[in-house]
Amino acid sequence: MNDTRPMSYTTEATLDFIRDYKRDNNGNSPSLREIAAGIGVASTAVASHHVTALERRGLIRRVPYRSRWIELVEEVTAATD
């Protein structure tokens, strides 16, 4: 399900943080605690909310029951082209 509403500033910051983190860490994904710190929130639940919003929009993919497993959909698409 792709959400067509405008993205909030914090959700957009979450996507930017994940992109930058993966670029700077050889493609490894950040933990929710690292995302929370990177976007300036104290709660991992808030970070999880924004990650879930990105997943609903179809911008990222997560593998269930795996920590640090976030794929940027744009990377997956580029790799298959």
N, C-alpha and C positions, 0 to 999 in steps of 0.2 A: 504494500500500500504506500503510494507516494503522496506525501502531504504537500499541498500547493500553497499553504499560507506562508507569508514572509517569515524567514528565520529570525529568531531573537538574537540580540547581540551576543549573549552568552553561548548560545548554540553554535553560532558562527565562529566564535572564539575557540570553542571546543574542537571544531573541525580543523581550524588553523593550527591549534596546538598538536593534534594528532598527526597532521601532515608534517609539521616541523620536527616533531619527536622522531617519527619514522625515518625522515631524511637524515637526521643527525645521529641516529643509532642503528645504522645498517639495516633498516627495514623492520626492526623490532617494535612492537606496540607498547604504549605506556599502560601502566596499571591505572585503576580508577583513582587511587590515592595520588598518583603523579598528575593525572588529568585535573583533579580537584585543585591541587597546588598550582598547576600551570594556568588555570583560568581564574584563580583567586577566590575560590570558595572553600569553606572549611569542611563541608560534608561530602563524603563519597556518594551519598544518596543523590545529592544534587548533580554531581558529575554523571552518575548513572542515568539520571533523567535526561540529560542533554545527549548522552551517547545513544540512548534509546530513541530520542527524537531524530537523530541523524540516521539511525537504522531505519526508522519508519519512512523517512524521506528517500531512502534508497541510496544514500551517499556512502554508507559503510556497510560492512557485513561482519557479524560476530559469529564465532563458532561456539555453540552452547557447551557449558561446563569446562571451558578452557579459559584460563586467565591470560591476559596479554595477547589476545588473538583477535585483532581488529584489522580488517582489510579495507582499504579505500577502494570503492567500486571503480573509480577512474583508473587506478593502477591495474586492476583486474582486466578492465576493458582494453587498456593500452597493451597489456601483455598478450591478449588474444588476437589483436589486430595484425 
